[in-house]
């Protein structure tokens, strides 16, 4: 993979097809992973938000979202191959999931949003397996905020993050 230094972060200088292949590899390897898509706002936030910087450092895939970043990369003589926004990536991931039989889980907002999204996606991608979809409940938000507060406290004391994430995941499962 071609990870390059770009401004105050790194990006994976990939085409859409290469990004989808990388996502496929991550799924096949059953590695807990996540993708970030920096845009101009993220680049600014990365200047002084330590936690945001850590999220980017741990990301398995960093794809450039936004033409201004593409233009800047060309001006800096280190061109990024292609803009890959989250909104462009998601349909391609759905296509991959449909083709390979991967399951998708949707977490929605207001009542019926996730169900409607699932219906629309299934009509577009024949074999798409949307395993579940769920409305985001207020209780989920409180649990997530509580978990973030626990993580912040734990990170303050510099404990082993891998073990902590496992503990927090277990707490989340029991609370849910």
KOLLO-897209 format. One line per 3 residues: number of its first residue (from 1); their letters; for each residue x, y, z of C-alpha. Coordinates in steps of 0.02 Angstrom, whole numbers, plus 32768, in hexadecimal, padded with zeros to 4 digits. Example, Ala and Ser with C-alpha at 12.3 -4.5 7.8 and 13.67 -1.06 7.14 Angstrom:
BEGIN
1> as> 8267:7F1F:8186 ~ 82AC:7FCB:8165
This chain:
BEGIN
1> xxx> 8000:8000:8000 ~ 803C:80AE:7FDA ~ 802A:8115:807A
4> xxx> 8072:81C2:8062 ~ 808F:8257:80D3 ~ 8012:82DF:80AA
7> xxx> 8010:8383:8108 ~ 7FF9:8354:81C0 ~ 7FC4:829F:81A7
10> xxx> 7FDC:820A:8135 ~ 7F69:81CE:80AA ~ 7F5E:812D:8048
13> xxx> 7F7C:8163:7F96 ~ 7F06:80E6:7F44 ~ 7E86:80DB:7EBB
16> xxx> 7DD4:80AA:7EE8 ~ 7DF4:7FF8:7EAA ~ 7E90:7FEA:7F15
19> xxx> 7E32:802C:7FAD ~ 7DA8:7FAB:7F93 ~ 7E2A:7F22:7F83
22> xxx> 7E79:7F5C:8026 ~ 7DD0:7F5A:807D ~ 7DB3:7EAB:8039
25> xxx> 7E5B:7E75:8082 ~ 7E2D:7EBF:812B ~ 7D88:7E61:812A
28> xxx> 7DD9:7DBD:80F4 ~ 7E5B:7DCF:817E ~ 7DCE:7DF0:81FC
31> xxx> 7E33:7E7E:8241 ~ 7DD1:7F02:82A1 ~ 7DF0:7F99:8234
34> xxx> 7DB2:8043:8205 ~ 7DC3:80C0:8178 ~ 7DD4:817C:8187
37> xxx> 7DB9:81F8:80FB ~ 7E13:829C:811F ~ 7DCE:833C:80D9
40> xxx> 7E05:83EF:80F6 ~ 7DA8:83F8:819C ~ 7E04:835B:81D9
43> xxx> 7EAC:83A2:81A5 ~ 7E88:843D:820E ~ 7E4B:83D3:82A1
46> xxx> 7EE7:8367:829A ~ 7F4E:8401:82C5 ~ 7F19:8408:837B
49> xxx> 7EA7:8374:83A7 ~ 7F16:82EC:83F2 ~ 7E8B:826A:83F6
52> xxx> 7E61:828A:8340 ~ 7F19:8272:8314 ~ 7F17:81CA:836E
55> xxx> 7E7B:8193:830F ~ 7ED7:81B9:826D ~ 7F76:8161:82A4
58> xxx> 7F16:80C1:82C9 ~ 7EAD:80C4:8229 ~ 7EC4:8033:81B3
61> xxx> 7E98:8099:811B ~ 7EA5:8155:8103 ~ 7E50:818F:8064
64> xxx> 7E4C:8242:8026 ~ 7DA1:8293:8028 ~ 7D97:8339:7FCF
67> xxx> 7DD9:8389:7F34 ~ 7E32:8416:7F92 ~ 7EA7:8392:7FDA
70> xxx> 7EC5:8349:7F2E ~ 7EEF:83F7:7EEC ~ 7F64:841A:7F7E
73> xxx> 7FBD:8373:7F60 ~ 7FDD:83A6:7EAB ~ 801D:8452:7EDE
76> xxx> 8093:83FC:7F5A ~ 80D2:838A:7ECD ~ 8096:82EE:7F29
79> xxx> 7FF5:82C9:7ECC ~ 7F6E:825D:7F1A ~ 7F2A:81E7:7E96
82> xxx> 7E71:81F6:7EB8 ~ 7DEF:8245:7F2B ~ 7D94:81BB:7F89
85> xxx> 7D0D:8203:7FF7 ~ 7CA9:819C:8071 ~ 7C0D:81BA:8009
88> xxx> 7C65:8175:7F6F ~ 7CB2:80E4:7FCF ~ 7C15:80A3:8024
91> xxx> 7BBA:806C:7F84 ~ 7C59:8013:7F4C ~ 7C64:7FBA:7FF4
94> xxx> 7BAD:7F86:7FDF ~ 7BD6:7F43:7F33 ~ 7C68:7EE1:7F7C
97> xxx> 7BFB:7E9E:800A ~ 7B74:7E6A:7F8F ~ 7BF1:7E11:7F1F
100> xxx> 7C4E:7DB9:7FAD ~ 7BBD:7D98:8024 ~ 7BFF:7E0B:80AD
103> xxx> 7B81:7E48:812D ~ 7B58:7EFF:8148 ~ 7B16:7F49:81EA
106> xxx> 7ABF:7FF2:81E6 ~ 7AA6:8065:8279 ~ 7A24:80E8:8251
109> xxx> 79E8:818C:8298 ~ 792E:81AD:82A5 ~ 78AB:8124:82A5
112> xxx> 78A7:80C9:81FE ~ 7944:8119:81B4 ~ 79B2:807D:81C1
115> xxx> 7924:800D:8184 ~ 7906:807E:80ED ~ 79C1:8085:80C8
118> xxx> 79C8:7FC6:80D0 ~ 7933:7FB9:805A ~ 7983:8032:7FDE
121> xxx> 7A2C:7FDC:7FE4 ~ 79E2:7F2D:7FCE ~ 797F:7F69:7F37
124> xxx> 7A20:7FAD:7EEA ~ 7A96:7F1D:7F18 ~ 7A3C:7E78:7EFC
127> xxx> 7A9C:7E06:7F6E ~ 7AC4:7E85:7FF4 ~ 7AB3:7E35:809F
130> xxx> 7A80:7EBA:811B ~ 7A8B:7E55:81B8 ~ 7A36:7ED3:8226
133> xxx> 7A08:7F86:8231 ~ 79DF:7FE7:82CA ~ 799D:8090:82FB
136> xxx> 7A1A:80F2:8363 ~ 79C8:80FD:840D ~ 79EC:8181:8490
139> xxx> 7A29:80F4:8501 ~ 7AAE:80C8:847E ~ 7AEA:817C:847F
142> xxx> 7AFA:817D:853D ~ 7B57:80D7:853A ~ 7BCE:8115:84B3
145> xxx> 7BEE:81B8:8512 ~ 7C0F:8154:85B1 ~ 7C88:80E3:8554
148> xxx> 7CE3:8179:850B ~ 7CF2:81C5:85B9 ~ 7D39:8120:85FB
151> xxx> 7DB5:8119:856A ~ 7DEC:81CC:858A ~ 7E0A:81A5:8641
154> xxx> 7E6A:8107:8616 ~ 7ED1:815E:8590 ~ 7EFF:81E5:860F
157> xxx> 7F58:815E:8674 ~ 7FAA:8114:85D7 ~ 7F6C:8062:85ED
160> xxx> 7F7E:7FE1:8563 ~ 7EF9:8019:84E5 ~ 7EDB:7F6E:8497
163> xxx> 7EA9:7F22:853D ~ 7E40:7FB9:8569 ~ 7DDF:7FB4:84C5
166> xxx> 7DB8:7EFD:84E6 ~ 7D7C:7F26:8595 ~ 7D11:7FB6:8556
169> xxx> 7CC8:7F47:84CE ~ 7C99:7EC7:8552 ~ 7C49:7F51:85BD
172> xxx> 7BE9:7F8D:8525 ~ 7BA9:7EDE:8502 ~ 7B6D:7EC8:85B5
175> xx> 7B1C:7F74:85BA ~ 7AC6:7F59:8515
